Amino acid sequence: MALTNFAYGIEKDWEAVQAAIDIPFNNGLLEGTVNKIKAVKRQMYNRAGSKLLRAKILYSQ
């Protein structure tokens, strides 16, 4: 059942799947940066103001 649903989803969005295969670009670097910022944000949640959070994010890059 799960495999059938997966195949149906791929077939439904075939153009996006084909574009992901054909186009050599990816957004891996962006995703890594966003994950790092989210991790810092979670770590700092409710501990400091936005100034310290901004400084920590800028320093970590």
N, CA, C and O atoms as CSV, one atom per row, in Angstrom:
chain,resi,resn,atom,element,x,y,z
A,1,MET,N,N,0.823,-1.196,0.000
A,1,MET,CA,C,0.000,0.000,0.000
A,1,MET,C,C,0.871,1.265,0.000
A,1,MET,O,O,0.620,2.201,-0.760
A,2,ALA,N,N,1.892,1.279,0.858
A,2,ALA,CA,C,2.744,2.463,0.946
A,2,ALA,C,C,3.505,2.688,-0.360
A,2,ALA,O,O,3.662,3.823,-0.808
A,3,LEU,N,N,3.970,1.607,-0.959
A,3,LEU,CA,C,4.691,1.723,-2.230
A,3,LEU,C,C,3.775,2.222,-3.337
A,3,LEU,O,O,4.196,2.997,-4.196
A,4,THR,N,N,2.531,1.782,-3.317
A,4,THR,CA,C,1.548,2.244,-4.305
A,4,THR,C,C,1.312,3.740,-4.161
A,4,THR,O,O,1.264,4.463,-5.156
A,5,ASN,N,N,1.164,4.207,-2.921
A,5,ASN,CA,C,0.971,5.642,-2.681
A,5,ASN,C,C,2.189,6.445,-3.119
A,5,ASN,O,O,2.047,7.529,-3.685
A,6,PHE,N,N,3.377,5.923,-2.862
A,6,PHE,CA,C,4.613,6.593,-3.273
A,6,PHE,C,C,4.677,6.713,-4.802
A,6,PHE,O,O,4.993,7.775,-5.339
A,7,ALA,N,N,4.375,5.619,-5.482
A,7,ALA,CA,C,4.405,5.620,-6.949
A,7,ALA,C,C,3.351,6.572,-7.507
A,7,ALA,O,O,3.595,7.261,-8.498
A,8,TYR,N,N,2.205,6.610,-6.883
A,8,TYR,CA,C,1.153,7.529,-7.333
A,8,TYR,C,C,1.611,8.979,-7.168
A,8,TYR,O,O,1.369,9.807,-8.046
A,9,GLY,N,N,2.264,9.287,-6.060
A,9,GLY,CA,C,2.754,10.651,-5.824
A,9,GLY,C,C,3.800,11.061,-6.850
A,9,GLY,O,O,3.793,12.197,-7.325
A,10,ILE,N,N,4.698,10.147,-7.193
A,10,ILE,CA,C,5.719,10.450,-8.203
A,10,ILE,C,C,5.075,10.657,-9.568
A,10,ILE,O,O,5.444,11.570,-10.307
A,11,GLU,N,N,4.121,9.810,-9.889
A,11,GLU,CA,C,3.445,9.930,-11.179
A,11,GLU,C,C,2.644,11.228,-11.261
A,11,GLU,O,O,2.577,11.856,-12.317
A,12,LYS,N,N,2.048,11.618,-10.161
A,12,LYS,CA,C,1.237,12.843,-10.119
A,12,LYS,C,C,2.102,14.086,-10.337
A,12,LYS,O,O,1.664,15.045,-10.973
A,13,ASP,N,N,3.316,14.069,-9.816
A,13,ASP,CA,C,4.204,15.233,-9.907
A,13,ASP,C,C,5.398,14.914,-10.803
A,13,ASP,O,O,6.531,15.252,-10.461
A,14,TRP,N,N,5.168,14.287,-11.914
A,14,TRP,CA,C,6.227,13.805,-12.796
A,14,TRP,C,C,7.128,14.927,-13.307
A,14,TRP,O,O,8.339,14.736,-13.419
A,15,GLU,N,N,6.561,16.095,-13.618
A,15,GLU,CA,C,7.383,17.200,-14.143
A,15,GLU,C,C,8.449,17.633,-13.135
A,15,GLU,O,O,9.590,17.894,-13.515
A,16,ALA,N,N,8.089,17.707,-11.871
A,16,ALA,CA,C,9.060,18.095,-10.840
A,16,ALA,C,C,10.136,17.026,-10.673
A,16,ALA,O,O,11.312,17.347,-10.497
A,17,VAL,N,N,9.739,15.774,-10.728
A,17,VAL,CA,C,10.705,14.678,-10.611
A,17,VAL,C,C,11.687,14.722,-11.779
A,17,VAL,O,O,12.894,14.572,-11.585
A,18,GLN,N,N,11.173,14.925,-12.980
A,18,GLN,CA,C,12.019,14.983,-14.173
A,18,GLN,C,C,12.972,16.177,-14.103
A,18,GLN,O,O,14.140,16.065,-14.477
A,19,ALA,N,N,12.474,17.316,-13.624
A,19,ALA,CA,C,13.324,18.510,-13.497
A,19,ALA,C,C,14.439,18.269,-12.477
A,19,ALA,O,O,15.571,18.705,-12.685
A,20,ALA,N,N,14.125,17.579,-11.377
A,20,ALA,CA,C,15.144,17.291,-10.360
A,20,ALA,C,C,16.240,16.398,-10.915
A,20,ALA,O,O,17.395,16.504,-10.503
A,21,ILE,N,N,15.891,15.523,-11.844
A,21,ILE,CA,C,16.878,14.636,-12.447
A,21,ILE,C,C,17.700,15.369,-13.500
A,21,ILE,O,O,18.913,15.177,-13.585
A,22,ASP,N,N,17.050,16.202,-14.296
A,22,ASP,CA,C,17.699,16.854,-15.432
A,22,ASP,C,C,18.540,18.064,-15.071
A,22,ASP,O,O,19.592,18.279,-15.672
A,23,ILE,N,N,18.106,18.857,-14.109
A,23,ILE,CA,C,18.770,20.124,-13.781
A,23,ILE,C,C,19.914,19.858,-12.792
A,23,ILE,O,O,19.696,19.207,-11.769
A,24,PRO,N,N,21.131,20.351,-13.079
A,24,PRO,CA,C,22.281,20.037,-12.229
A,24,PRO,C,C,22.368,20.870,-10.946
A,24,PRO,O,O,23.275,20.649,-10.144
A,25,PHE,N,N,21.466,21.808,-10.734
A,25,PHE,CA,C,21.541,22.680,-9.562
A,25,PHE,C,C,20.906,22.015,-8.355
A,25,PHE,O,O,20.007,21.185,-8.489
A,26,ASN,N,N,21.390,22.393,-7.152
A,26,ASN,CA,C,20.741,21.951,-5.922
A,26,ASN,C,C,20.836,23.064,-4.900
A,26,ASN,O,O,21.567,24.035,-5.094
A,27,ASN,N,N,20.104,22.926,-3.821
A,27,ASN,CA,C,20.115,23.954,-2.785
A,27,ASN,C,C,20.676,23.399,-1.477
A,27,ASN,O,O,20.238,23.793,-0.395
A,28,GLY,N,N,21.632,22.495,-1.574
A,28,GLY,CA,C,22.228,21.884,-0.395
A,28,GLY,C,C,22.900,22.871,0.541
A,28,GLY,O,O,22.758,22.770,1.759
A,29,LEU,N,N,23.631,23.825,-0.019
A,29,LEU,CA,C,24.313,24.821,0.815
A,29,LEU,C,C,23.306,25.667,1.572
A,29,LEU,O,O,23.491,25.943,2.757
A,30,LEU,N,N,22.252,26.077,0.905
A,30,LEU,CA,C,21.214,26.884,1.548
A,30,LEU,C,C,20.542,26.104,2.670
A,30,LEU,O,O,20.323,26.640,3.756
A,31,GLU,N,N,20.216,24.844,2.414
A,31,GLU,CA,C,19.564,24.034,3.443
A,31,GLU,C,C,20.459,23.864,4.660
A,31,GLU,O,O,19.970,23.890,5.789
A,32,GLY,N,N,21.753,23.691,4.455
A,32,GLY,CA,C,22.670,23.566,5.578
A,32,GLY,C,C,22.729,24.827,6.414
A,32,GLY,O,O,22.787,24.766,7.642
A,33,THR,N,N,22.714,25.974,5.743
A,33,THR,CA,C,22.745,27.258,6.448
A,33,THR,C,C,21.469,27.458,7.250
A,33,THR,O,O,21.518,27.890,8.402
A,34,VAL,N,N,20.332,27.149,6.649
A,34,VAL,CA,C,19.048,27.301,7.344
A,34,VAL,C,C,18.991,26.376,8.556
A,34,VAL,O,O,18.527,26.784,9.621
A,35,ASN,N,N,19.456,25.142,8.408
A,35,ASN,CA,C,19.450,24.203,9.537
A,35,ASN,C,C,20.339,24.705,10.668
A,35,ASN,O,O,20.000,24.562,11.843
A,36,LYS,N,N,21.485,25.297,10.308
A,36,LYS,CA,C,22.392,25.821,11.333
A,36,LYS,C,C,21.732,26.971,12.088
A,36,LYS,O,O,21.822,27.046,13.314
A,37,ILE,N,N,21.072,27.864,11.358
A,37,ILE,CA,C,20.407,29.003,11.994
A,37,ILE,C,C,19.278,28.514,12.907
A,37,ILE,O,O,19.108,29.023,14.014
A,38,LYS,N,N,18.518,27.536,12.443
A,38,LYS,CA,C,17.427,27.004,13.268
A,38,LYS,C,C,17.963,26.344,14.534
A,38,LYS,O,O,17.365,26.471,15.602
A,39,ALA,N,N,19.085,25.642,14.420
A,39,ALA,CA,C,19.672,24.995,15.595
A,39,ALA,C,C,20.131,26.038,16.607
A,39,ALA,O,O,19.905,25.880,17.807
A,40,VAL,N,N,20.769,27.095,16.135
A,40,VAL,CA,C,21.221,28.165,17.031
A,40,VAL,C,C,20.015,28.829,17.679
A,40,VAL,O,O,20.038,29.145,18.868
A,41,LYS,N,N,18.965,29.038,16.900
A,41,LYS,CA,C,17.756,29.678,17.410
A,41,LYS,C,C,17.117,28.827,18.509
A,41,LYS,O,O,16.690,29.351,19.538
A,42,ARG,N,N,17.054,27.514,18.285
A,42,ARG,CA,C,16.489,26.625,19.299
A,42,ARG,C,C,17.339,26.632,20.564
A,42,ARG,O,O,16.822,26.606,21.681
A,43,GLN,N,N,18.645,26.668,20.366
A,43,GLN,CA,C,19.561,26.663,21.505
A,43,GLN,C,C,19.402,27.936,22.330
A,43,GLN,O,O,19.484,27.896,23.557
A,44,MET,N,N,19.176,29.056,21.665
A,44,MET,CA,C,19.121,30.348,22.337
A,44,MET,C,C,17.701,30.723,22.768
A,44,MET,O,O,17.506,31.753,23.413
A,45,TYR,N,N,16.716,29.904,22.422
A,45,TYR,CA,C,15.326,30.253,22.699
A,45,TYR,C,C,15.119,30.590,24.169
A,45,TYR,O,O,15.462,29.812,25.060
A,46,ASN,N,N,14.560,31.742,24.395
A,46,ASN,CA,C,14.198,32.211,25.729
A,46,ASN,C,C,15.402,32.486,26.626
A,46,ASN,O,O,15.242,32.617,27.840
A,47,ARG,N,N,16.597,32.577,26.056
A,47,ARG,CA,C,17.784,32.824,26.886
A,47,ARG,C,C,18.369,34.206,26.667
A,47,ARG,O,O,18.986,34.769,27.571
A,48,ALA,N,N,18.181,34.762,25.468
A,48,ALA,CA,C,18.815,36.045,25.179
A,48,ALA,C,C,17.979,36.812,24.170
A,48,ALA,O,O,17.041,36.275,23.581
A,49,GLY,N,N,18.324,38.044,23.986
A,49,GLY,CA,C,17.601,38.882,23.050
A,49,GLY,C,C,18.047,38.664,21.613
A,49,GLY,O,O,18.928,37.851,21.332
A,50,SER,N,N,17.430,39.397,20.725
A,50,SER,CA,C,17.717,39.240,19.300
A,50,SER,C,C,19.135,39.703,18.938
A,50,SER,O,O,19.715,39.217,17.966
A,51,LYS,N,N,19.688,40.628,19.706
A,51,LYS,CA,C,21.055,41.107,19.419
A,51,LYS,C,C,22.073,39.976,19.572
A,51,LYS,O,O,22.930,39.782,18.709
A,52,LEU,N,N,21.974,39.246,20.658
A,52,LEU,CA,C,22.905,38.149,20.899
A,52,LEU,C,C,22.697,37.024,19.890
A,52,LEU,O,O,23.664,36.427,19.417
A,53,LEU,N,N,21.439,36.730,19.559
A,53,LEU,CA,C,21.136,35.708,18.569
A,53,LEU,C,C,21.735,36.080,17.221
A,53,LEU,O,O,22.322,35.234,16.546
A,54,ARG,N,N,21.590,37.333,16.829
A,54,ARG,CA,C,22.151,37.803,15.553
A,54,ARG,C,C,23.678,37.674,15.552
A,54,ARG,O,O,24.267,37.219,14.571
A,55,ALA,N,N,24.313,38.075,16.654
A,55,ALA,CA,C,25.768,37.990,16.735
A,55,ALA,C,C,26.233,36.541,16.673
A,55,ALA,O,O,27.239,36.245,16.028
A,56,LYS,N,N,25.529,35.647,17.323
A,56,LYS,CA,C,25.917,34.244,17.328
A,56,LYS,C,C,25.788,33.640,15.928
A,56,LYS,O,O,26.649,32.867,15.507
A,57,ILE,N,N,24.722,33.987,15.205
A,57,ILE,CA,C,24.528,33.471,13.845
A,57,ILE,C,C,25.595,34.022,12.911
A,57,ILE,O,O,26.152,33.275,12.106
A,58,LEU,N,N,25.890,35.307,13.002
A,58,LEU,CA,C,26.907,35.899,12.131
A,58,LEU,C,C,28.290,35.349,12.431
A,58,LEU,O,O,29.101,35.168,11.522
A,59,TYR,N,N,28.563,35.080,13.710
A,59,TYR,CA,C,29.866,34.550,14.102
A,59,TYR,C,C,30.056,33.108,13.632
A,59,TYR,O,O,31.169,32.701,13.298
A,60,SER,N,N,28.962,32.335,13.607
A,60,SER,CA,C,29.069,30.917,13.254
A,60,SER,C,C,29.267,30.694,11.765
A,60,SER,O,O,29.642,29.592,11.365
A,61,GLN,N,N,29.035,31.671,10.953
A,61,GLN,CA,C,29.187,31.490,9.502
A,61,GLN,C,C,30.586,31.754,9.159
A,61,GLN,O,O,30.962,31.666,7.990
